[in-house]
C-alpha cells in the first residue's frame, strides 16, 4: 500500500513513544501539544522525519512560534501570525 495513515487525536499522541515507524506526521488544526509529544515530534523532525502542519482556527500561534527542537531551532519554518478577523 502506498499510504497507510494512522489517525490519532492530539491527546493520544502521548501514547506514541516512538515515531520511527512513520515517514511523516500531519498535524491538522492542532491547538497545542503536550510538552512530551512536542519534544518527540521535534526529535523526529531533527532525525529527518517529515512534518506537515495544517493550521486552522484552533492553532495557537504562541505555542507554534515557541516550539523548538532540542538545539533551539524553531520547528516551524516561519512565524505564525495571529489571524486578523
C-alpha positions in Angstrom: 0.0 0.0 0.0 1.3 3.4 -0.9 -0.1 5.2 2.1 -1.3 3.6 5.3 -2.4 6.5 7.6 -2.9 6.2 11.3 -5.4 8.8 12.6 -4.7 9.9 16.1 -6.2 12.8 18.1 -3.7 15.2 19.6 -4.4 14.0 23.2 -3.5 10.4 22.2 -0.1 11.4 20.8 1.4 11.0 24.3 0.8 7.2 23.9 3.1 7.1 20.8 6.6 6.6 22.3 8.5 6.3 19.0 7.6 7.9 15.7 10.3 6.0 13.8 7.7 3.7 12.2 6.3 6.8 10.3 7.8 8.8 7.4 5.7 11.9 8.1 3.4 13.4 10.6 0.5 15.6 9.7 -0.9 17.9 12.3 -4.3 19.2 11.2 -5.7 22.2 13.2 -3.9 21.2 16.4 -4.0 23.9 19.1 -1.3 22.9 21.5 0.7 19.7 22.0 1.8 18.3 25.4 5.5 19.1 26.1 6.2 15.3 25.8 4.6 15.0 22.4 6.1 18.2 21.1 9.5 17.1 22.1 9.2 13.7 20.5 7.9 15.2 17.2 10.7 17.8 17.2 13.2 14.9 17.7 11.5 13.0 14.8 12.0 16.1 12.6 15.6 16.6 13.7 16.3 13.0 12.5 14.8 13.6 9.1 11.1 12.8 9.6 8.6 14.8 7.6 6.2 17.2 9.3 3.2 19.0 7.7 1.3 21.4 9.9 -2.1 22.5 8.5 -3.0 25.4 10.8 -6.7 26.2 11.3 -8.9 28.2 13.7 -7.7 26.2 16.7 -4.0 26.7 16.1 -2.2 28.5 19.0 0.3 30.9 17.5 2.2 31.4 20.8 2.7 27.6 21.1 3.7 27.1 17.5 6.1 30.0 17.4 7.7 28.9 20.7 8.1 25.2 19.6 11.8 24.4 19.3 14.0 21.4 18.6 16.5 20.2 21.2 19.0 22.5 19.5 16.8 25.5 19.9 15.8 25.7 16.2 12.2 26.6 15.6 10.1 23.7 14.3 8.1 26.0 12.0 10.0 27.4 9.0 8.4 30.8 9.6 6.5 32.5 12.4 2.7 32.0 12.6 0.8 35.3 12.9 -2.5 35.8 14.6 -5.3 35.7 12.2 -6.9 39.0 11.6 -10.7 38.9 11.5 
